Amino acid sequence: MKRLTIIVMATLMLLGQACTQKQNPDEQNSDQINTADNTEHYTFTLSDKVIRQKVYFKNRYGITLTGDLYLPKDQGSEPLAALAISGPFGAVKEQSSGLYATQMAERGFAALAFDPSYTGESGGEPRAVASPDINTEDFSAAVDFLGIQKNIDRNKIGIIGICGWAGFALNATAIDKRVKAVATTSMYDMTRVMSKGYNDAVTREQRTKTLEQLGEQRWKDAETGTFAAGTILNAEKLKGDEPQFVKEYYDYYRTPRGFHQRSLNSTGAWNATNALSFMNMPILTYIKEISPRPMLLIAGEKAHSRYFSEDAYKAAAEPKELVIIPNAVHVDLYDKVDVIPFTKLETFFKEHLKATSYEFK
């Protein structure tokens, strides 16, 4: 009974969430690069071997995305292999994705960490909305941007997705054949967990009730002309009886370790009807179509989310690899550089971004 209570509680945290962010500043021109140093708060230290540049680019829906492009200072004369990086779900580029980008740039890659549509410094109205379709497109838009840079080899572009954006990364790779390799860490399939709950524990009756509640919320939003607030993602203080993984999220997002004022997970939440588009749109339906391009799935041994990576691995076709990090929990793969297998990521992408085409077997 206690385990079921935890599962239901965790599922409710994913449904009906709200935003306190302000609208993004005036949108920038597509594909613009601002080379001025960004001195605002980052949750990690920029490597002295890396250059960071603020960049702007548009997705296929006309939304301007904001990112940080990380480049090795010693680039050489050859075009670079590149990586598009985003996540976790509800985070911003100044958190985990930026850390990953600086680490991979230090290893010789061009790495773009970006804020997804409707969040962070990226555009889109209303704020604090996620979409399986648009967030998948965000990755392809990042590939667009990388592929038209003169110092990047467009035939050597890969993707790294973290947490909820790992599922979008797999979906984007399945549909976008320009992506040559994909890696994920602490993966979540957000469409699965929102529609079925943790460990698929939500019953048909519970799902129906949730959809009815979301429908009622739409009536209220339509009547007021606004988007109502929902459940705050991470409370300012813990009561002490929360599930362990909630305490782990708090330890990252609500403490100096990972706090950022623009991160929904640090200061706000998704809007109350955010779950609607996730309820009947399973994004990993075509995971087999990533093959013959390689896939690397990385998860913590003690992560509550581990089963997402294991199930994705089972569903995918070769070539694929699953790496389980001993003793690691979900958020350890957000920022712990001594736990995240960056050497493995480096080896994986240097090996597989050499090829410009793949043969089906």
MOTAUR-V261303 format. One record per residue. N is the residue number from 0. RES is the residue in three letters. OMEGA is omega in radians with two decimals (999 if undefined). BURIAL is 1 if it has 9 or more other ideal C-beta (glycine too) atoms within 8 Angstrom, else 0. D_FIRST is the distance of its C-alpha to the first C-alpha in whole Angstrom. Layout:
BEGIN
N/RES/OMEGA/BURIAL/D_FIRST
N/RES/OMEGA/BURIAL/D_FIRST
END
This chain:
BEGIN
0/MET/-3.14/0/0
1/LYS/-3.14/0/4
2/ARG/3.12/0/5
3/LEU/3.11/0/5
4/THR/3.12/0/6
5/ILE/-3.13/1/9
6/ILE/3.14/1/10
7/VAL/3.11/1/11
8/MET/-3.14/1/12
9/ALA/3.13/1/14
10/THR/3.14/1/15
11/LEU/3.10/1/17
12/MET/-3.12/1/19
13/LEU/-3.07/1/20
14/LEU/3.05/1/21
15/GLY/-3.09/1/24
16/GLN/-2.93/1/26
17/ALA/-2.99/1/29
18/CYS/3.01/1/32
19/THR/-3.10/0/35
20/GLN/3.02/1/37
21/LYS/3.11/0/41
22/GLN/3.08/0/43
23/ASN/3.07/1/44
24/PRO/-3.14/0/48
25/ASP/-3.09/0/50
26/GLU/3.14/0/50
27/GLN/3.08/0/52
28/ASN/3.13/0/54
29/SER/3.05/0/52
30/ASP/3.11/1/53
31/GLN/3.06/1/54
32/ILE/3.05/1/54
33/ASN/-3.04/0/54
34/THR/3.12/0/55
35/ALA/-3.13/0/55
36/ASP/3.11/0/53
37/ASN/-3.03/0/49
38/THR/-3.12/0/49
39/GLU/-2.99/0/46
40/HIS/2.96/0/43
41/TYR/-3.08/1/41
42/THR/-3.14/1/38
43/PHE/-3.14/0/40
44/THR/3.10/0/44
45/LEU/3.11/0/46
46/SER/3.11/1/48
47/ASP/3.08/0/51
48/LYS/-2.98/0/52
49/VAL/3.04/1/50
50/ILE/3.10/0/52
51/ARG/-3.14/1/49
52/GLN/3.04/1/51
53/LYS/-3.11/1/49
54/VAL/3.13/1/49
55/TYR/3.10/1/49
56/PHE/-3.10/1/48
57/LYS/3.03/1/48
58/ASN/-3.04/1/45
59/ARG/3.11/0/46
60/TYR/3.09/0/45
61/GLY/3.12/0/47
62/ILE/3.11/1/45
63/THR/3.11/1/46
64/LEU/3.12/1/44
65/THR/-3.14/1/44
66/GLY/2.99/1/44
67/ASP/3.10/1/45
68/LEU/-3.13/1/47
69/TYR/-3.11/1/48
70/LEU/3.04/1/51
71/PRO/3.12/1/52
72/LYS/3.11/0/55
73/ASP/-3.03/0/57
74/GLN/-3.04/0/56
75/GLY/-3.07/0/60
76/SER/-3.12/0/61
77/GLU/3.06/0/59
78/PRO/-3.04/0/57
79/LEU/2.85/1/53
80/ALA/-3.00/1/50
81/ALA/3.14/1/47
82/LEU/2.98/1/44
83/ALA/-2.99/1/42
84/ILE/3.04/1/39
85/SER/3.14/1/36
86/GLY/-0.04/1/32
87/PRO/-3.13/1/30
88/PHE/-3.10/1/28
89/GLY/3.13/1/29
90/ALA/3.11/1/32
91/VAL/-3.03/1/36
92/LYS/3.09/1/38
93/GLU/3.13/1/39
94/GLN/-2.98/1/36
95/SER/-3.06/1/34
96/SER/3.09/1/37
97/GLY/3.07/1/40
98/LEU/3.10/1/39
99/TYR/-3.09/1/39
100/ALA/-3.14/1/42
101/THR/3.10/1/44
102/GLN/-3.12/1/43
103/MET/3.06/1/44
104/ALA/3.09/1/47
105/GLU/-3.14/1/48
106/ARG/2.99/1/48
107/GLY/-3.13/1/50
108/PHE/2.80/1/48
109/ALA/-3.05/1/49
110/ALA/-3.11/1/45
111/LEU/3.01/1/44
112/ALA/-3.04/1/41
113/PHE/3.01/1/41
114/ASP/3.11/1/39
115/PRO/3.11/1/37
116/SER/3.06/1/38
117/TYR/-3.12/1/38
118/THR/3.07/1/36
119/GLY/3.13/1/38
120/GLU/3.11/1/42
121/SER/-3.08/1/42
122/GLY/3.12/1/43
123/GLY/3.07/1/41
124/GLU/-0.07/0/41
125/PRO/3.14/1/38
126/ARG/3.03/1/37
127/ALA/3.05/1/33
128/VAL/3.03/1/33
129/ALA/-3.10/1/32
130/SER/3.11/1/33
131/PRO/-3.13/1/32
132/ASP/-3.04/0/36
133/ILE/-3.14/1/37
134/ASN/2.96/1/36
135/THR/3.10/1/36
136/GLU/3.13/1/40
137/ASP/3.10/1/40
138/PHE/3.13/1/40
139/SER/3.07/1/43
140/ALA/3.07/1/45
141/ALA/3.06/1/44
142/VAL/3.06/1/46
143/ASP/-3.09/1/49
144/PHE/-3.11/1/49
145/LEU/-3.03/1/49
146/GLY/3.12/1/51
147/ILE/3.06/0/54
148/GLN/-3.05/1/55
149/LYS/-3.10/0/58
150/ASN/-3.11/0/57
151/ILE/3.08/1/54
152/ASP/-3.06/1/54
153/ARG/3.08/1/52
154/ASN/-3.12/0/52
155/LYS/-3.12/1/50
156/ILE/3.10/1/47
157/GLY/-3.10/1/43
158/ILE/2.92/1/40
159/ILE/3.06/1/37
160/GLY/-3.11/1/34
161/ILE/3.07/1/31
162/CYS/-3.10/1/27
163/GLY/3.13/1/27
164/TRP/3.00/1/31
165/ALA/3.09/1/31
166/GLY/3.09/1/30
167/PHE/3.12/1/33
168/ALA/3.11/1/35
169/LEU/3.12/1/34
170/ASN/3.13/1/35
171/ALA/-3.13/1/38
172/THR/3.12/1/39
173/ALA/-3.05/1/39
174/ILE/-3.05/1/41
175/ASP/-3.06/1/43
176/LYS/3.05/0/45
177/ARG/3.14/1/47
178/VAL/-3.02/1/44
179/LYS/3.14/1/45
180/ALA/-3.12/1/42
181/VAL/3.06/1/38
182/ALA/3.10/1/36
183/THR/3.02/1/32
184/THR/3.14/1/30
185/SER/-2.99/1/26
186/MET/2.91/1/26
187/TYR/2.85/1/24
188/ASP/-3.01/1/25
189/MET/3.12/1/24
190/THR/3.12/1/25
191/ARG/-3.06/1/22
192/VAL/3.11/1/20
193/MET/-3.08/1/21
194/SER/-3.05/1/21
195/LYS/-3.10/1/18
196/GLY/3.09/1/16
197/TYR/-3.13/1/15
198/ASN/3.09/0/14
199/ASP/-3.01/0/16
200/ALA/-3.10/1/12
201/VAL/3.12/1/14
202/THR/3.09/0/15
203/ARG/-3.14/0/19
204/GLU/3.12/0/18
205/GLN/3.10/1/16
206/ARG/3.13/1/19
207/THR/3.12/0/22
208/LYS/3.12/0/21
209/THR/3.14/1/21
210/LEU/3.08/1/24
211/GLU/3.12/0/25
212/GLN/3.11/1/24
213/LEU/3.07/1/26
214/GLY/3.09/0/29
215/GLU/3.12/0/29
216/GLN/3.09/1/30
217/ARG/3.07/1/32
218/TRP/-3.13/0/34
219/LYS/3.12/1/34
220/ASP/3.14/1/35
221/ALA/-3.13/0/38
222/GLU/-3.10/0/39
223/THR/-3.09/0/39
224/GLY/3.13/0/40
225/THR/3.08/0/38
226/PHE/-2.98/1/35
227/ALA/3.06/1/32
228/ALA/3.07/0/30
229/GLY/-3.06/1/26
230/THR/3.05/1/24
231/ILE/-3.04/0/25
232/LEU/-3.14/1/24
233/ASN/-3.10/1/24
234/ALA/3.13/0/25
235/GLU/3.12/0/28
236/LYS/3.09/0/26
237/LEU/3.07/0/22
238/LYS/3.12/0/21
239/GLY/-3.11/0/19
240/ASP/-3.14/0/15
241/GLU/3.01/1/15
242/PRO/-3.06/0/14
243/GLN/-3.09/0/16
244/PHE/3.05/1/18
245/VAL/3.09/1/18
246/LYS/3.13/1/20
247/GLU/3.06/1/22
248/TYR/3.12/1/23
249/TYR/-3.09/1/24
250/ASP/3.09/1/26
251/TYR/-2.94/1/28
252/TYR/-3.04/1/29
253/ARG/3.11/1/29
254/THR/3.12/1/31
255/PRO/3.12/0/35
256/ARG/-3.07/0/34
257/GLY/-3.07/1/33
258/PHE/2.96/1/33
259/HIS/-3.00/1/36
260/GLN/3.14/0/37
261/ARG/-3.12/1/37
262/SER/3.07/1/33
263/LEU/-3.12/1/31
264/ASN/3.11/1/28
265/SER/-2.97/1/30
266/THR/-3.02/0/31
267/GLY/-3.09/1/30
268/ALA/3.01/1/28
269/TRP/3.14/1/29
270/ASN/-2.90/1/30
271/ALA/-3.14/1/28
272/THR/-3.06/1/28
273/ASN/-3.04/1/28
274/ALA/-2.98/1/26
275/LEU/-3.05/0/28
276/SER/3.13/1/30
277/PHE/-2.93/1/27
278/MET/-3.12/1/25
279/ASN/-3.13/0/28
280/MET/-3.09/1/30
281/PRO/-2.97/1/28
282/ILE/-3.11/1/31
283/LEU/-3.14/1/30
284/THR/-3.04/0/32
285/TYR/-3.09/0/35
286/ILE/3.13/1/34
287/LYS/-3.10/0/36
288/GLU/2.95/0/39
289/ILE/3.09/1/39
290/SER/0.22/1/41
291/PRO/3.07/1/43
292/ARG/-3.00/1/43
293/PRO/-3.13/1/41
294/MET/3.08/1/37
295/LEU/3.14/1/35
296/LEU/-3.09/1/32
297/ILE/-3.13/1/30
298/ALA/3.08/1/27
299/GLY/3.14/1/26
300/GLU/-3.07/1/24
301/LYS/-3.13/0/21
302/ALA/3.08/1/21
303/HIS/-3.11/0/18
304/SER/-3.02/1/20
305/ARG/-3.04/1/22
306/TYR/3.10/0/21
307/PHE/3.14/1/23
308/SER/-3.13/1/26
309/GLU/3.14/1/25
310/ASP/3.09/1/25
311/ALA/3.11/1/28
312/TYR/3.14/1/30
313/LYS/-3.07/0/29
314/ALA/-3.05/0/30
315/ALA/3.06/1/33
316/ALA/3.10/0/37
317/GLU/0.01/0/39
318/PRO/-3.10/0/40
319/LYS/3.13/1/37
320/GLU/3.08/1/35
321/LEU/3.13/1/32
322/VAL/3.10/1/32
323/ILE/-3.10/0/29
324/ILE/-3.08/1/29
325/PRO/3.01/0/29
326/ASN/-3.07/0/26
327/ALA/3.00/1/26
328/VAL/-3.03/1/23
329/HIS/-3.02/1/24
330/VAL/3.06/1/26
331/ASP/-3.12/1/28
332/LEU/3.02/1/30
333/TYR/-2.95/1/31
334/ASP/-3.08/1/33
335/LYS/-3.02/1/34
336/VAL/3.09/0/37
337/ASP/3.12/0/37
338/VAL/3.12/1/33
339/ILE/-3.07/1/34
340/PRO/-3.10/1/36
341/PHE/3.08/1/39
342/THR/3.08/0/42
343/LYS/3.10/1/40
344/LEU/3.11/1/40
345/GLU/-3.13/1/43
346/THR/-3.12/0/44
347/PHE/-3.07/1/42
348/PHE/3.10/1/44
349/LYS/3.10/1/47
350/GLU/-2.96/0/47
351/HIS/3.05/1/46
352/LEU/3.02/1/48
353/LYS/-3.06/0/51
354/ALA/3.09/0/51
355/THR/3.08/0/52
356/SER/-3.12/0/51
357/TYR/3.10/0/49
358/GLU/3.07/0/50
359/PHE/-3.14/0/48
360/LYS/999/0/47
END
